[in-house]
Amino acid sequence: MESALAPLDCLLPAGNLKFCLLILNQPINKGHFHCLWSKAALRACADGGANRLYHVTEGSQDSFLPDYISGDFDSIQPEVKEYYKVKGCELIETMDQDLTDFTKCLQILQKKIEKKGLQVDVIVTLGGLEGRFDHIMASVNTLFHATKITPLPVIVIQECSLIYLLQPGKHKLHVDTGLEGDWCGLIPVGNPCESVTTTGLKWNLTNQMLKFGTLVSTSNTYDNSGIVTIETDKPLLWTMSIKI
């Protein structure tokens, strides 16, 4: 069965994707934030992500209250935690140190989606692709965890970059929103991919192996057809640029 997704539809004011929003503790692009917040069916912050929310909405915090904040609370500022507590936001402490706050927040989000019976297409994460390299790789690792947590696609967006972990099988990506930047890539992180076939790219692959130390598809771009198809035998990380 072929999966289909327009990854950047969530950033269109008139986009059709139904999604939940998860905010991480990294700098927030105001343009991305306001569009995502206004359309999200459920909104969550992972620990210090609450600091980012608090500061990006300075002067109007009352209008931007998350449904919950979760984490071990080692990053959230005391005054921010108290503010959201007083405002009635749910605070969920998760002390497991073997999982990141992102992963734990995602676990809670999926349970809430099920409990509320929400009909959503994707989970959008804001942040996770900037700063410390080990934190970036932890975000990628959470996408691998996510396959066991939620049946929904999980995408991560920050500034000009998006990542999305493709599962084995066939995928159709709509890349005609007008928000797509110049570059895209396919990264075989976590495992080699023995057979990858694509269409819609300037440099397509035909039953080719993607593997670190041999071939990795970076700095690719589109053929202007508006659709990219990808067939892979192993999990494969799709990344693309976003016009700022």
Disulfide bonds with the S-S distance in Angstrom:
none
